[in-house]
C-alpha cells in the first residue's frame, strides 16, 4: 500500500460514522475524521454537520501555518462543499444548548506533515488527489489537504501542453516523491515512472495492428502520436491534423533498439473519454528507474531517486 494510508488525501478517507459518541471517542484518541464543510461564515469559520452535531473550525484552525498570504484565504474559502479532515479539540454546547464540536484541520495537517517529514524519501509511492490544474503542473493532495506540486514535465514521458490533457480535478492518482524540502515543508512529485518503461508499454502493441492514439506534436515532417501516456510513435505528415486530435493509426514497425515506433495515420476520430491510467508500479519505493530498453543505442532515459535524496 502507498505510504500515506495513515493520512489519506481529503475525499479518500474511509467512511466513518459521526455522532456525539464518536466525536467523544475522537476527542480522547486524537483520531482524524472527515466531513464536508457546509458553509464559511463572514469571519471565515467553517461549519460542518457531524451527525446532528454542529461542528466549527475557526479560521486559525482551518489551514496549517506554513500556508500564508492570499493562498491561506483561498484555502479556507475553497473548503465549502468539499470533504475536510479534522481532529476534535473540544465538545461543548452552543448558545441554544445544542451540542457543539470545536475542530481543527490544522492539527490534522500538522500530524500528517510530521509523519511525512519523518518517513517519506525520494521514490516513495503515494496516493494523491488532484486539487488544481495549471499550465505548469498539477497540485496534488497527498494527505489531509497537504498539497504537493507535480510539474508538467514529470507527468508522463509523452509530452502534453497542459495537465488537463492527462488529469481532471478531483481525480485519484498515484505519484512518487521526487524531492522533499524539509525546512520549507515542501514536497515535489513525479508521476511518469509509475506508468511503466518503454518495453512495458510497447509490449501491449504489435506491428500490423490498428489502434487509437492522440496527436501530441504536429510537424511538417510528421506527427508524434501518443499510444499510451508513456509511449509515442512517429507517423508521416497528414493534412488537417492538430495537437489533441484522436486518430486511428496502423502500426508499421516497433524497434526497441532505437526506441521507435513507426505509424501511419488512418483517419481522425471523434472525441472519446480518456482511458484509465495503467500503473506498472503501485506501491513501495523506487530507487533507480530506467525507461529505455536494455539494448537502446543512445543514452538511457532514467531517474536515479537515490541521487535526489537530500
N, C-alpha and C positions, 0 to 999 in steps of 0.2 A: 504493500500500500504506500502511496505517497506520504512524505514525511509530515505533512500538515494535517493529518487526520485528526489530531487532537484539537486543532484550531482551524476548522474548515472556513472557506470563504462565506461571506454573508449570502444567504439564499440557498446554501448547500448543507446547512446543519440538519442532522436527523430530527424529525418531528418530535416535539416534547410537549406533553400536556401541561397546561398552565392553569393554576388555581391558587388560592391563598395558601393551601398546604404545600404545594410545590414551590411557591415563592419562599416560604419559610425554610424549606429544605435547602434551597439555593442560597439563601442568606447565610446559613450555617456552613455550607460546604464550599462556597465561593464558586459554584458551577456557573458556566457561561450558558445563557439561554438566548433565544432569538424570537422575535415577533415583529410584524410590520408596524411602522410608525403611522399613526392616524392623522396627525396634524402637527404643525410647528407654529407655536404662538408668537406674538409680537416680540417677546423677549428671547426668542429662539429656544424656548423649552420644547422638547419633543414629547408628544403624548402618545401612549400606547394603551390598548385594551388587552389585558392579560387574564383572559378567562373570567371577565367580570370585575377584575381589579384594575383600578386606574393606575397606570404607570407613568412616571415622569423622568425624563433625562434632562437635567439642567444643562444650559448651554456649555458651561465649563466642563461638563462630564460627557459631552457628545462627541468630542474628537480628541485624539491623542495630542499631547503638547508639542510634538515635533512638526505638526502641520500648522502653519501660521498664515497671517495675512488674508487676502481675498479667498484663497483656497480653503481656509478654515470655515468661512461663512458659507461658501458653496457646499462644503462637505456636510454642514448641518442642514441647510435648506433642502438638499437633494435626497434626504433620507425619507421624506414623506412618500408613503405608498410602497416603501421597499422594506424587505426583511432587514432587521438591525439587531446586532448582538449586544449583550449587556450582562452585567452582574447586578445582583440585588444588594444595595448598600444599606437600606433601612425599610422597615414596614411601620406604617402609622395610619392615621385617619385624616381625611381631608376636612374642609370647613363644614361639611354636612354630616360628618361622622362615618362616611364610607371608607372602606379600606383603600390605602394609598401605598404604592410601592415606589421608592426612590431608587433610580437605576443609574448605572454608569457604563457607557460604551467605552470611555477612555480606559477604565480599569481592565476591561476585556482585551483591548488592544495592547495595553502595557504587558499583560501576561503573554499574549501571543508573540509580541516583538522580542521579549526577553528570551522566550523559548527559541525563536528563530535565530537570534544572535548567538546563542549557545550551541545550537545543533546543526544549522544549515551550513553547507560548504558549496563551492562551485561544483556543479554536476548533480546536485541533489534534485530529484524529481518531485514536483509538487502538483497538486490540483489547483487550478485557478478559475476565476470567473471574470469575463470581460466587463469592465465598467465604463470605458470610454475609448473611442477610436479617433485618432488624429492622423494627419498626413505622415507624421514622423514615427508613429508606432501605436501600440495598444497599451492602455492602462489595465492592469490585471490585479484583482483582489486575490491575494494568496492566503488570507486568513483573517477573520474578524474585521474585515474592512481595511486591512493594511494593503495599500496599493503599491505595486511594483511596476517598473517600466519594461516593456517588451519592444525594443527598437524594430523598425520595419525590416532592416536588413537581416535580422535574426528570426524572422517569422517562418521563412521557407527558403529552400535553395532556388526554386523558381521565383523570379523577381516579380513583384507586384507594385503598382503605383500608389496604392492606398490599402491600409489594413482591412477596410470594409470589403475588399475583394476576397478576403480569407475568413473573416470573422463577422459576427454581429454582437451588439451589446447584449449582455446577459448570458452569453454562451459559456458553457463549461468546457475548459480545455485542460490539457496537460502542458506543463512547462518545466524547464530545468533552470536552476540558479546559474547565472553566468558570473556575477560578481556581487560582493557584499561590502558596503562601506559601513562598518560597524560604528564609527564615530558619528556619521551623519544619519545612521539608521536608514540606509537606502539600499534596496535590492534591485538588481538588474537581471533580466531574464533572457532566456533563449528558448526557441521552440523547434527550430528546424531539425536538430539532432534526433528528436523523438519520432520524426516522420520517416526515418529509415535511410539506408545508404542507396547509392545508385543501383547496385545489384539487387537489393531487396525490392526496390520499386520496379526495375526493369524486368524482373522475373515474373511480373504479373502480365506481361505482354509478349506477343510472338510476331515475327515477321509474317506478313500475309493477312493479318487481322485488320479490320477497320473498326476504329473506336472513336469515342467522343473526346474532344480536347477543347482547350481555351487558348485563343491567340493572346499572347502576352506582349511580345515585341514584334512590330512590323517594320521591316526594312525593304529597301529596293531589291536586295539580293534574295530575300526570303523572309519567312516568319517563324519565330520561335513559338511552338505550340506546347502548352502545358498538358501533359497526360496525367500527372499527379503533382501535388504541391512540391515534391522533391524530384521531379523528373520532367524534362522538356526535350523536344526534338526539333529539328530544323526542317521546314517544308519550303519548297520552291515558292517564289513570289506568286501571289494571286491577287487579282484586281478586287477592289472594293472590300478589302479585309481590314478591320480596325482592332486595336487592342481591346480585349474583353469579349470579342465575338466568340460564340460557341461554334465549333466546327466538327465535322466528321473527317477523320484522317485515316489513310491507308498506311500501314507500317511497312516500309520498303526494306529496311535493314536495321539491325541492332549490333553495335560494335563496342563491346566493353573496353577493349584495349585503348580506344580513343574516346571513350565515354560519349558516344554519339549515337543518335537515333535519327534515321533519315525517314521523312514523312512526305506524304502527298495529300494535300487538302482536297477532299471530295466536294464538299459544299458547306455553306453556312447553315447553322441550325437555330431554331427558335430558342429563346432563353429557357433555362431549366434551373431548378433549385440546386444549390451546391451540394456535392456529395459529402457524406460524413467524413471527418478526418480519420485516416487509418494510422494508428500509432504502432510503431515497431517496439518502442520502449515505453513502459507504463509505470515503472517504479524503480526504486533503488538509487544508485549514484553512479553517474558517468565519470570516467577518468580520461579516456582517450578515444575519440570518435573519428573514424576515417570514412568519409563519404565515397571516395574514389574506389574503383575496383582494384584488386591486388596487382593486376598486370597493366595498370594505367601508365601510359607512356610519358606523361608530364608530371609536374609537381603535384603531390596528392592534395586534395581538399580535405582538411581535417580540423578538429578542435581539440586542443590539449587542455582539459579542465584543471589538471594539476598545476599548469603554468599560470592559471588565472587566480589561484589561491593567494591571498594577501601574505 
